[in-house]
Amino acid sequence: MNNFNLRIDGSIAFLRIDQPESKVNVLNTETMKELAEVIGKLSEGAYPEVKALAITSSKDGIFIAGADIKEIQHIKSTEEAIEKAEQGKKILQRLADLDILTVAVINGACLGGGFELALACDCRVASFSDTVKIGLPEVKLGVIPGFGGTQRLPRLTGLTNALSLILAGKIVSAKSASRYGIVDKLFPDDKLITDTVEFINEILDGKTKPDKKKKKLLQVFLENTPLGRMLVFSQAKKNVLKQTKGFYPAPIEAIEVLKRTYGGNLKKGFRIESEAFGRLAITDVSKNLIKVFYLLEKFKKFPWTPEDIKPKAVKKCGIVGAGIMGGGIAQLVSYKDILTRVKDIDHDALATALKVAKKLFEGALKKRKLKKHDVEYKFGLISPTLTYDGFKNADIVIEAVVEDLSIKKKVFEEMDKNTSPETYLASNTSALPIKEMANATSRPEKVAGMHFFNPVHRMPLVEVIKAEKTSDETLAAVVNFSRKLGKTVIVVKDVPGFLINRILLAYLNEAGFLAEEGMKIDVIDKIACKFGMPMGPITLIDEVGIDVGYKVAKILEDSYGERMKVCSVLEKVKSKGLLGKKAKLGFYDHKGRRKPNKDIYEIIGNASGDIPGEEEALKRMIYVMVNEAARCLEEGVVDLPETIDIGMVMGTGFPPLGRGF
Ligand SMILES: NC(=O)c1ccc[n+]([C@@H]2O[C@H](COP(=O)([O-])OP(=O)(O)OC[C@H]3O[C@@H](n4cnc5c(N)ncnc54)[C@H](O)[C@@H]3O)[C@@H](O)[C@H]2O)c1
């Protein structure tokens, strides 16, 4: 066998998966075929001494990462998809039917098809290691589990738990998996095999049985009564629609499959699952989500600098400006266990930043992402200051003061004087030239842009800006640091608005022109949301802040001229002193349930033309983005179209649905 190694030790057969020339194990046609052969031999009694089969992996930190996504990507028809799912299920069912004890020994990532294989075993054990990650993330690729996951998981952990795992594609730690009852035992990493052998022998000797978690009373009512189940499914559907706004069919299909199959015949359930998988695997949504998955993988390690440049690690970070962004960055950096010193000129700003950070940490505690002592430790890593005391020790200082070039240049001069010559200096500016800030220092080669998105803890992108004199060493360190913070990185050129804001502002302006022409603001927002944008453009302006949005829009108008002319409605709303959501009034009234500001149409004034139709409005908003993206490519702001794809999806929530008009 190419992918497996079978070793028989007394009454236990160890089957180790180890795909050659690959860091991970995936279930593809070849591995499934070889697995089928081993199972065939075991079921035919080729090894009569064998009483138990332990399936594990030889890869570090990986059990089986899933089914081969390339094979799913290349599926061309529903029939082909159904056939693949049925074939896989047949093999796993033969594993489930073996009359010896079968144990999945999970030493790392156990996802998708890998977890479905583990589910087909009699029991599952895992190591305590952080590398153990278990789940069925198929919905994230626009499909549902196809190797029996929707049938076996609810049988093991109950309907409500299975729904919560499958619908969100949730991936859980070993400990959490144990709480769900989806692993029977946890063992220390270095004793995983020896302890598993002991566990198997105890079962074989009749001394122990795999644990069966007892359902709580409420769970029994919800899962075992028709009324309870009706409640569970309708609540699940409501939650999914709230999350996906109806753009992603996979979780809805998963609910339907479970509704039709829960508590029923396994074989029938398998077929229903395969058919749903077949319908989903050929959709544009699935193909595009798979594309995004590959792009994310690519950009996780994309070499933005020559390979011989080793990035210097950031252990201490300074931040200047403790507003929305500076405060957010401080929280994120400390969350990642990095010492963070944050400076502002305003005592209250520092107090607010700490308050906001504390709230985020407490939220993580509530969600059980952190323990109480973690929260205390991490929060304790942030120290506020009104001076530059302590900045000499920083490996990097990130500037996040107001969007004003003369202020930023002054702050860069200060940062230059108050840090070690080795310290990297970065700006979180939305649109201003990094070059100008770099030239205000004695070390322009150590200056780069590090553009986070709001809210910092949630938005997954950092746009790193390579200015004229930024050295490769600096770039490598900033890219590496951004990745350490858990972000996807794109590197772009130092042009006004860089990549994302340049494209986004064209869209926001176009929305403003539509309002100028008499289209209602909530209608404009609805059109964009119907296309799949996470929020409408006018709502977005209110979220960002009309003052901030206006400043950025002005910078782009000054740089690009007529094409980026700031729409008059933004000028008018700004001149009324409206700030948007932070002051509860902007285009919308944010007091209570959000509604259009009652004076907004008076402020905007009379319609300047015929009101465009919905389709035309949408095309105008999307096409200006496409045009600006094409210009960015042409001008070499980025080298690859994929950089724009991933930047827009991660930075703005642009829907990766492959939708036309
Ligand atoms: N708000 C967003 O959505 C967003 C998103 C990405 C980038 N940005 C950029 O991040 C930067 C900060 O934006 P924000 O929204 O956090 O602004 P903000 O107004 O919330 O915060 C700015 C902070 O800087 C402080 N400050 C001003 N001058 C200072 C100085 N000389 N030294 C130290 N602190 C000083 C202010 O007291 C204030 O607390 C801007 O460049 C902005 O364009 C903002």
The ligand as an SDF file (V2000), in Angstrom:
LIG
                    3D

 44 48  0  0  0  0  0  0  0  0999 V2000
  -12.1460   53.7410   12.0080 N   0  0  0  0  0  0  0  0  0  0  0  0
  -11.9410   52.8570   11.0610 C   0  0  0  0  0  0  0  0  0  0  0  0
  -12.8470   52.1460   10.6380 O   0  0  0  0  0  0  0  0  0  0  0  0
  -10.5460   52.7010   10.4960 C   0  0  0  0  0  0  0  0  0  0  0  0
  -10.2300   51.5360    9.7810 C   0  0  0  0  0  0  0  0  0  0  0  0
   -8.9280   51.3610    9.3120 C   0  0  0  0  0  0  0  0  0  0  0  0
   -7.9850   52.3600    9.5220 C   0  0  0  0  0  0  0  0  0  0  0  0
   -8.3250   53.4910   10.2010 N   0  0  0  0  0  0  0  0  0  0  0  0
   -7.2790   54.5010   10.4220 C   0  0  0  0  0  0  0  0  0  0  0  0
   -6.7660   54.3380   11.7470 O   0  0  0  0  0  0  0  0  0  0  0  0
   -6.3370   55.6090   12.2680 C   0  0  0  0  0  0  0  0  0  0  0  0
   -7.0690   55.8590   13.5640 C   0  0  0  0  0  0  0  0  0  0  0  0
   -8.4540   55.8610   13.3320 O   0  0  0  0  0  0  0  0  0  0  0  0
   -9.5220   55.7170   14.5030 P   0  0  0  0  0  0  0  0  0  0  0  0
  -10.8060   55.4540   13.8530 O   0  0  0  0  0  0  0  0  0  0  0  0
   -8.9970   54.7900   15.5220 O   0  0  0  0  0  0  0  0  0  0  0  0
   -9.5240   57.1930   15.0720 O   0  0  0  0  0  0  0  0  0  0  0  0
   -9.9620   57.7150   16.5030 P   0  0  0  0  0  0  0  0  0  0  0  0
  -10.3380   59.1230   16.3150 O   0  0  0  0  0  0  0  0  0  0  0  0
  -10.9120   56.7830   17.1430 O   0  0  0  0  0  0  0  0  0  0  0  0
   -8.6050   57.6440   17.3580 O   0  0  0  0  0  0  0  0  0  0  0  0
   -7.5010   58.4470   17.1470 C   0  0  0  0  0  0  0  0  0  0  0  0
   -6.7660   58.5530   18.4640 C   0  0  0  0  0  0  0  0  0  0  0  0
   -5.5190   59.1690   18.2360 O   0  0  0  0  0  0  0  0  0  0  0  0
   -5.2460   60.0050   19.3460 C   0  0  0  0  0  0  0  0  0  0  0  0
   -4.2180   60.9640   18.9620 N   0  0  0  0  0  0  0  0  0  0  0  0
   -4.3340   62.0430   18.1880 C   0  0  0  0  0  0  0  0  0  0  0  0
   -3.1400   62.6590   18.0870 N   0  0  0  0  0  0  0  0  0  0  0  0
   -2.2540   61.9220   18.7960 C   0  0  0  0  0  0  0  0  0  0  0  0
   -0.8780   62.0300   19.0650 C   0  0  0  0  0  0  0  0  0  0  0  0
   -0.1670   63.0220   18.5820 N   0  0  0  0  0  0  0  0  0  0  0  0
   -0.3090   61.0840   19.8330 N   0  0  0  0  0  0  0  0  0  0  0  0
   -1.0300   60.0720   20.3340 C   0  0  0  0  0  0  0  0  0  0  0  0
   -2.3430   59.9380   20.1090 N   0  0  0  0  0  0  0  0  0  0  0  0
   -2.9440   60.8510   19.3520 C   0  0  0  0  0  0  0  0  0  0  0  0
   -6.5790   60.6060   19.6910 C   0  0  0  0  0  0  0  0  0  0  0  0
   -6.6000   61.1100   21.0020 O   0  0  0  0  0  0  0  0  0  0  0  0
   -7.4930   59.4210   19.4970 C   0  0  0  0  0  0  0  0  0  0  0  0
   -7.6420   58.7040   20.6960 O   0  0  0  0  0  0  0  0  0  0  0  0
   -6.6390   56.6010   11.1600 C   0  0  0  0  0  0  0  0  0  0  0  0
   -5.4910   56.7870   10.3980 O   0  0  0  0  0  0  0  0  0  0  0  0
   -7.7340   55.9380   10.3410 C   0  0  0  0  0  0  0  0  0  0  0  0
   -7.7750   56.3880    9.0160 O   0  0  0  0  0  0  0  0  0  0  0  0
   -9.5710   53.6730   10.7130 C   0  0  0  0  0  0  0  0  0  0  0  0
  1  2  1  0
  2  3  2  0
  2  4  1  0
  4  5  1  0
  4 44  2  0
  5  6  2  0
  6  7  1  0
  7  8  2  0
  8  9  1  0
  8 44  1  0
  9 10  1  0
  9 42  1  0
 10 11  1  0
 11 12  1  0
 11 40  1  0
 12 13  1  0
 13 14  1  0
 14 15  2  0
 14 16  1  0
 14 17  1  0
 17 18  1  0
 18 19  2  0
 18 20  1  0
 18 21  1  0
 21 22  1  0
 22 23  1  0
 23 24  1  0
 23 38  1  0
 24 25  1  0
 25 26  1  0
 25 36  1  0
 26 27  1  0
 26 35  1  0
 27 28  2  0
 28 29  1  0
 29 30  1  0
 29 35  2  0
 30 31  1  0
 30 32  2  0
 32 33  1  0
 33 34  2  0
 34 35  1  0
 36 37  1  0
 36 38  1  0
 38 39  1  0
 40 41  1  0
 40 42  1  0
 42 43  1  0
M  CHG  2   8   1  16  -1
M  END
$$$$
